[in-house]
Amino acid sequence: MTDRNDNSMIILINMGGVALAYGLLAVSLWLSVDVPLSTKGYWGMGIVLLTISLINVVKYRFDTQLRDDRIRRIEEVRDEKLLEEALKDPTSTV
């Protein structure tokens, strides 16, 4: 239960950092008078697309890790079942 609370706190801090970074970037783009509006738009779109891509990368990495863990657990259960059956069988040559 404490792991969940710890993770929630870390996620909250990270979300605050991301919001602060976006805010500071928006202020920087807003106040820069030497950069044309079209360039500011391209920078903004690039940052949003980069954020979406990073979220997808992290999601797919978590999905892969969960899949590998699930497969590992299934193999462990299968191995334990085979071992129990081999030990119960008196004609076994193990």
DSSP file (Angstrom, degrees, kcal/mol; ACC not computed):
  #  RESIDUE AA STRUCTURE BP1 BP2  ACC     N-H-->O    O-->H-N    N-H-->O    O-->H-N    TCO  KAPPA ALPHA  PHI   PSI    X-CA   Y-CA   Z-CA
    1    1 A M     >        0   0    0      0, 0.0     4,-1.5     0, 0.0     5,-0.1   0.000 360.0 360.0 360.0 -36.8    0.0    0.0    0.0
    2    2 A T  H  >  +     0   0    0      1,-0.2     4,-2.8     2,-0.2     5,-0.2   0.830 360.0  60.7 -69.9 -29.2    2.9    2.4    0.7
    3    3 A D  H  > S+     0   0    0      1,-0.2     4,-2.7     2,-0.2    -1,-0.2   0.911 103.7  50.2 -61.5 -40.3    4.4    1.7   -2.7
    4    4 A R  H  > S+     0   0    0      2,-0.2     4,-2.3     1,-0.2    -1,-0.2   0.913 111.8  47.0 -64.4 -41.9    1.2    3.0   -4.3
    5    5 A N  H  X S+     0   0    0     -4,-1.5     4,-2.2     2,-0.2    -2,-0.2   0.900 112.3  50.5 -66.5 -40.4    1.4    6.2   -2.2
    6    6 A D  H  X S+     0   0    0     -4,-2.8     4,-2.3     1,-0.2    -2,-0.2   0.924 111.7  47.7 -62.5 -43.9    5.1    6.6   -3.0
    7    7 A N  H  X S+     0   0    0     -4,-2.7     4,-2.8     1,-0.2     5,-0.2   0.897 109.6  53.3 -64.3 -39.7    4.4    6.2   -6.7
    8    8 A S  H  X S+     0   0    0     -4,-2.3     4,-2.5     1,-0.2    -1,-0.2   0.908 109.7  48.2 -62.1 -41.2    1.5    8.7   -6.5
    9    9 A M  H  X S+     0   0    0     -4,-2.2     4,-2.4     2,-0.2    -2,-0.2   0.918 112.6  47.9 -65.8 -43.1    3.7   11.3   -4.9
   10   10 A I  H  X S+     0   0    0     -4,-2.3     4,-2.5     2,-0.2    -2,-0.2   0.908 112.6  49.0 -64.3 -42.0    6.5   10.8   -7.5
   11   11 A I  H  X S+     0   0    0     -4,-2.8     4,-2.7     2,-0.2    -2,-0.2   0.913 110.8  50.9 -63.5 -42.2    4.0   11.0  -10.3
   12   12 A L  H  X S+     0   0    0     -4,-2.5     4,-2.2    -5,-0.2    -2,-0.2   0.918 111.2  47.6 -61.9 -43.8    2.5   14.2   -8.8
   13   13 A I  H  X S+     0   0    0     -4,-2.4     4,-2.2     2,-0.2    -2,-0.2   0.918 113.4  48.1 -63.8 -43.1    6.0   15.8   -8.6
   14   14 A N  H  X S+     0   0    0     -4,-2.5     4,-2.4     2,-0.2    -2,-0.2   0.899 110.5  50.8 -64.9 -40.5    6.8   14.8  -12.1
   15   15 A M  H  X S+     0   0    0     -4,-2.7     4,-2.6     1,-0.2    -1,-0.2   0.892 109.6  51.5 -64.4 -38.0    3.5   16.1  -13.4
   16   16 A G  H  X S+     0   0    0     -4,-2.2     4,-2.5    -5,-0.2    -2,-0.2   0.906 109.6  50.0 -62.8 -41.4    4.2   19.4  -11.6
   17   17 A G  H  X S+     0   0    0     -4,-2.2     4,-2.4     2,-0.2    -2,-0.2   0.896 111.2  48.1 -63.4 -41.1    7.6   19.6  -13.2
   18   18 A V  H  X S+     0   0    0     -4,-2.4     4,-2.7     2,-0.2     5,-0.2   0.926 112.3  49.0 -65.8 -44.0    6.2   18.9  -16.7
   19   19 A A  H  X S+     0   0    0     -4,-2.6     4,-2.6     1,-0.2    -2,-0.2   0.912 112.1  49.1 -61.8 -42.3    3.5   21.6  -16.1
   20   20 A L  H  X S+     0   0    0     -4,-2.5     4,-2.8     2,-0.2     5,-0.2   0.911 110.9  50.1 -63.2 -42.5    6.1   24.1  -14.9
   21   21 A A  H  X S+     0   0    0     -4,-2.4     4,-2.4     2,-0.2    -2,-0.2   0.923 112.0  47.3 -62.8 -44.5    8.3   23.3  -18.0
   22   22 A Y  H  X S+     0   0    0     -4,-2.7     4,-2.7     2,-0.2    -2,-0.2   0.918 112.7  50.3 -62.2 -42.6    5.4   23.8  -20.3
   23   23 A G  H  X S+     0   0    0     -4,-2.6     4,-2.4     2,-0.2    -2,-0.2   0.934 112.2  45.7 -61.0 -47.7    4.5   27.1  -18.6
   24   24 A L  H  X S+     0   0    0     -4,-2.8     4,-2.4     1,-0.2    -1,-0.2   0.881 113.3  50.5 -64.7 -37.7    8.0   28.5  -18.7
   25   25 A L  H  X S+     0   0    0     -4,-2.4     4,-2.8    -5,-0.2     5,-0.2   0.919 109.9  50.1 -64.9 -43.1    8.3   27.5  -22.4
   26   26 A A  H  X S+     0   0    0     -4,-2.7     4,-2.5     2,-0.2    -2,-0.2   0.917 112.0  47.5 -62.4 -42.7    5.0   29.1  -23.2
   27   27 A V  H  X S+     0   0    0     -4,-2.4     4,-2.5     2,-0.2    -1,-0.2   0.913 111.9  51.0 -63.4 -42.2    6.1   32.4  -21.4
   28   28 A S  H  X S+     0   0    0     -4,-2.4     4,-1.2     1,-0.2    -2,-0.2   0.922 113.2  44.0 -62.1 -44.9    9.4   32.2  -23.2
   29   29 A L  H  < S+     0   0    0     -4,-2.8    -1,-0.2     1,-0.2    -2,-0.2   0.883 114.1  51.2 -67.3 -37.1    7.8   31.8  -26.6
   30   30 A W  H  < S+     0   0    0     -4,-2.5    -2,-0.2    -5,-0.2    -1,-0.2   0.895 114.1  42.4 -65.9 -40.9    5.2   34.5  -25.8
   31   31 A L  H  < S+     0   0    0     -4,-2.5     2,-0.8    -5,-0.2    -1,-0.2   0.633  87.5  99.9 -85.3 -13.7    7.8   37.1  -24.8
   32   32 A S     <  +     0   0    0     -4,-1.2     3,-0.3    -5,-0.2    -4,-0.0  -0.630  44.5 177.2 -78.5 111.3   10.3   36.4  -27.6
   33   33 A V  S    S+     0   0    0     -2,-0.8    -1,-0.2     1,-0.2     4,-0.1   0.668  71.4  64.9 -87.8 -18.0    9.7   39.2  -30.0
   34   34 A D  S    S+     0   0    0      2,-0.1    -1,-0.2     0, 0.0    -2,-0.1   0.648  88.2  79.4 -79.9 -14.9   12.5   38.3  -32.4
   35   35 A V  S    S-     0   0    0     -3,-0.3     5,-0.0    -6,-0.1    -3,-0.0  -0.822  84.6-123.0 -98.2 128.2   10.9   34.9  -33.4
   36   36 A P     >  -     0   0    0      0, 0.0     4,-1.9     0, 0.0     3,-0.3  -0.272  22.7-114.0 -66.3 156.2    8.0   35.0  -35.9
   37   37 A L  H  > S+     0   0    0      1,-0.2     4,-2.2     2,-0.2     5,-0.1   0.849 114.7  56.8 -60.7 -36.8    4.7   33.6  -34.9
   38   38 A S  H  > S+     0   0    0      1,-0.2     4,-2.0     2,-0.2    -1,-0.2   0.894 106.9  49.1 -64.2 -38.6    4.9   30.7  -37.4
   39   39 A T  H  > S+     0   0    0     -3,-0.3     4,-2.4     2,-0.2    -1,-0.2   0.897 108.9  52.7 -67.0 -39.6    8.2   29.6  -35.9
   40   40 A K  H  X S+     0   0    0     -4,-1.9     4,-2.5     1,-0.2    -2,-0.2   0.897 108.4  51.8 -60.8 -39.7    6.7   29.7  -32.5
   41   41 A G  H  X S+     0   0    0     -4,-2.2     4,-2.7     2,-0.2    -2,-0.2   0.907 108.9  49.1 -63.8 -42.6    3.9   27.5  -33.7
   42   42 A Y  H  X S+     0   0    0     -4,-2.0     4,-2.5     2,-0.2    -2,-0.2   0.908 111.6  49.5 -64.3 -41.3    6.3   24.9  -35.2
   43   43 A W  H  X S+     0   0    0     -4,-2.4     4,-2.2     2,-0.2    -2,-0.2   0.932 111.9  49.0 -61.6 -44.7    8.2   24.8  -31.9
   44   44 A G  H  X S+     0   0    0     -4,-2.5     4,-2.2     1,-0.2    -2,-0.2   0.924 112.1  47.3 -61.5 -45.6    5.0   24.3  -30.0
   45   45 A M  H  X S+     0   0    0     -4,-2.7     4,-2.7     1,-0.2     5,-0.2   0.903 110.8  53.0 -63.1 -40.6    3.8   21.5  -32.3
   46   46 A G  H  X S+     0   0    0     -4,-2.5     4,-2.3     1,-0.2    -1,-0.2   0.901 109.5  48.2 -61.6 -40.5    7.2   19.8  -32.1
   47   47 A I  H  X S+     0   0    0     -4,-2.2     4,-2.2     2,-0.2    -1,-0.2   0.905 112.2  48.4 -68.3 -41.0    7.1   19.9  -28.3
   48   48 A V  H  X S+     0   0    0     -4,-2.2     4,-2.3     2,-0.2    -2,-0.2   0.929 113.6  47.1 -64.4 -44.6    3.6   18.5  -28.1
   49   49 A L  H  X S+     0   0    0     -4,-2.7     4,-2.4     1,-0.2    -2,-0.2   0.881 110.9  52.1 -65.2 -37.6    4.4   15.7  -30.6
   50   50 A L  H  X S+     0   0    0     -4,-2.3     4,-2.5    -5,-0.2    -1,-0.2   0.910 109.2  50.5 -63.0 -41.4    7.6   14.9  -28.7
   51   51 A T  H  X S+     0   0    0     -4,-2.2     4,-2.3     2,-0.2    -2,-0.2   0.930 110.5  48.6 -62.2 -45.4    5.6   14.6  -25.5
   52   52 A I  H  X S+     0   0    0     -4,-2.3     4,-2.2     1,-0.2    -1,-0.2   0.909 111.7  50.2 -61.7 -41.9    3.1   12.3  -27.1
   53   53 A S  H  X S+     0   0    0     -4,-2.4     4,-2.4     1,-0.2    -1,-0.2   0.906 109.8  49.9 -63.5 -42.2    5.9   10.1  -28.5
   54   54 A L  H  X S+     0   0    0     -4,-2.5     4,-2.4     2,-0.2    -1,-0.2   0.899 109.3  51.8 -64.6 -39.7    7.6    9.9  -25.1
   55   55 A I  H  X S+     0   0    0     -4,-2.3     4,-2.4     1,-0.2    -1,-0.2   0.922 111.0  48.4 -61.5 -43.2    4.3    8.8  -23.5
   56   56 A N  H  X S+     0   0    0     -4,-2.2     4,-2.7     2,-0.2     5,-0.2   0.905 109.5  52.0 -64.6 -41.3    3.9    6.1  -26.1
   57   57 A V  H  X S+     0   0    0     -4,-2.4     4,-2.1     1,-0.2    -2,-0.2   0.938 112.1  45.8 -60.2 -46.8    7.5    4.9  -25.6
   58   58 A V  H  X S+     0   0    0     -4,-2.4     4,-2.4     2,-0.2    -1,-0.2   0.915 112.6  51.0 -63.9 -42.1    7.0    4.6  -21.9
   59   59 A K  H  X S+     0   0    0     -4,-2.4     4,-2.6     1,-0.2    -2,-0.2   0.934 111.4  46.8 -61.3 -47.0    3.6    2.9  -22.3
   60   60 A Y  H  X S+     0   0    0     -4,-2.7     4,-2.2     1,-0.2    -1,-0.2   0.846 110.7  52.8 -66.9 -32.7    5.0    0.3  -24.7
   61   61 A R  H  X S+     0   0    0     -4,-2.1     4,-2.3    -5,-0.2    -1,-0.2   0.921 110.8  47.1 -66.5 -42.4    8.0   -0.4  -22.5
   62   62 A F  H  X S+     0   0    0     -4,-2.4     4,-2.7     2,-0.2    -2,-0.2   0.915 111.5  51.5 -62.9 -42.5    5.7   -1.0  -19.5
   63   63 A D  H  X S+     0   0    0     -4,-2.6     4,-2.3     1,-0.2    -2,-0.2   0.905 110.6  48.4 -60.8 -42.3    3.5   -3.3  -21.7
   64   64 A T  H  X S+     0   0    0     -4,-2.2     4,-2.5     2,-0.2    -1,-0.2   0.912 111.7  49.2 -64.3 -42.7    6.5   -5.3  -22.8
   65   65 A Q  H  X S+     0   0    0     -4,-2.3     4,-2.4     2,-0.2    -2,-0.2   0.912 111.6  48.8 -63.6 -42.8    7.7   -5.6  -19.2
   66   66 A L  H  X S+     0   0    0     -4,-2.7     4,-2.4     2,-0.2    -1,-0.2   0.903 111.4  50.2 -63.6 -40.9    4.3   -6.8  -18.0
   67   67 A R  H  X S+     0   0    0     -4,-2.3     4,-2.4     2,-0.2    -2,-0.2   0.922 111.3  48.1 -63.2 -44.4    4.1   -9.3  -20.8
   68   68 A D  H  X S+     0   0    0     -4,-2.5     4,-2.3     1,-0.2    -2,-0.2   0.898 112.2  49.4 -63.8 -40.3    7.5  -10.7  -20.0
   69   69 A D  H  X S+     0   0    0     -4,-2.4     4,-2.4     2,-0.2    -2,-0.2   0.906 110.7  50.2 -64.2 -41.6    6.6  -10.9  -16.3
   70   70 A R  H  X S+     0   0    0     -4,-2.4     4,-2.3     2,-0.2    -2,-0.2   0.921 111.6  47.7 -63.3 -44.2    3.3  -12.7  -17.1
   71   71 A I  H  X S+     0   0    0     -4,-2.4     4,-2.3     1,-0.2    -1,-0.2   0.907 111.3  51.4 -63.4 -41.7    5.1  -15.2  -19.3
   72   72 A R  H  X S+     0   0    0     -4,-2.3     4,-2.2     1,-0.2    -2,-0.2   0.909 110.2  48.9 -62.0 -42.3    7.8  -15.8  -16.7
   73   73 A R  H  X S+     0   0    0     -4,-2.4     4,-2.4     2,-0.2    -2,-0.2   0.911 110.1  51.1 -64.9 -41.5    5.1  -16.5  -14.0
   74   74 A I  H  X S+     0   0    0     -4,-2.3     4,-2.3     1,-0.2    -2,-0.2   0.913 111.2  48.3 -61.5 -42.6    3.3  -18.9  -16.3
   75   75 A E  H  X S+     0   0    0     -4,-2.3     4,-2.6     2,-0.2    -1,-0.2   0.886 110.4  51.3 -66.0 -38.5    6.5  -20.8  -16.9
   76   76 A E  H  X S+     0   0    0     -4,-2.2     4,-2.4     2,-0.2    -2,-0.2   0.919 111.1  47.4 -64.1 -43.1    7.3  -20.9  -13.2
   77   77 A V  H  X S+     0   0    0     -4,-2.4     4,-2.4     2,-0.2    -2,-0.2   0.912 112.7  49.7 -64.6 -42.0    3.8  -22.3  -12.4
   78   78 A R  H  X S+     0   0    0     -4,-2.3     4,-2.5    -5,-0.2    -2,-0.2   0.924 111.3  48.6 -62.2 -44.3    4.2  -24.9  -15.2
   79   79 A D  H  X S+     0   0    0     -4,-2.6     4,-2.3     1,-0.2    -2,-0.2   0.901 111.4  49.6 -63.3 -41.3    7.6  -26.0  -13.9
   80   80 A E  H  X S+     0   0    0     -4,-2.4     4,-2.5     2,-0.2    -1,-0.2   0.904 111.2  49.8 -64.2 -40.4    6.4  -26.3  -10.3
   81   81 A K  H  X S+     0   0    0     -4,-2.4     4,-2.4     2,-0.2    -2,-0.2   0.921 111.3  48.3 -65.1 -43.2    3.4  -28.4  -11.5
   82   82 A L  H  X S+     0   0    0     -4,-2.5     4,-2.1     1,-0.2    -1,-0.2   0.897 112.2  49.7 -63.0 -39.5    5.7  -30.7  -13.5
   83   83 A L  H  X S+     0   0    0     -4,-2.3     4,-2.2     2,-0.2    -2,-0.2   0.911 110.6  49.2 -66.1 -42.5    8.0  -31.1  -10.6
   84   84 A E  H  X S+     0   0    0     -4,-2.5     4,-1.9     1,-0.2    -2,-0.2   0.915 112.2  48.6 -62.7 -42.9    5.2  -31.9   -8.2
   85   85 A E  H  X S+     0   0    0     -4,-2.4     4,-1.6     1,-0.2    -1,-0.2   0.886 111.1  50.3 -64.5 -38.3    3.8  -34.5  -10.6
   86   86 A A  H  < S+     0   0    0     -4,-2.1     6,-0.2     1,-0.2     8,-0.2   0.879 112.0  47.5 -67.4 -37.7    7.3  -36.0  -11.0
   87   87 A L  H  < S+     0   0    0     -4,-2.2    -1,-0.2     1,-0.2    -2,-0.2   0.811 112.2  49.3 -74.0 -29.0    7.7  -36.3   -7.2
   88   88 A K  H  < S+     0   0    0     -4,-1.9    -1,-0.2    -5,-0.2    -2,-0.2   0.781  92.6  86.6 -78.8 -27.8    4.3  -37.8   -6.7
   89   89 A D    ><  -     0   0    0     -4,-1.6     3,-1.4    -5,-0.2    -1,-0.0  -0.636  63.3-161.7 -78.4 114.0    4.8  -40.4   -9.4
   90   90 A P  T 3  S+     0   0    0      0, 0.0    -1,-0.2     0, 0.0    -4,-0.0   0.728  88.8  57.2 -70.8 -19.1    6.5  -43.5   -7.8
   91   91 A T  T 3  S+     0   0    0      2,-0.0    -2,-0.1    -3,-0.0    -5,-0.0   0.372  81.2 123.3 -90.8   5.8    7.6  -44.8  -11.2
   92   92 A S    <   -     0   0    0     -3,-1.4    -6,-0.0    -6,-0.2    -5,-0.0  -0.341  56.4-149.3 -67.7 147.8    9.4  -41.6  -12.0
   93   93 A T              0   0    0      1,-0.2    -1,-0.1    -2,-0.0    -2,-0.0   0.094 360.0 360.0-102.6  21.1   13.1  -41.8  -12.9
   94   94 A V              0   0    0     -8,-0.2    -1,-0.2     0, 0.0    -7,-0.0   0.477 360.0 360.0 -76.4 360.0   13.9  -38.4  -11.5
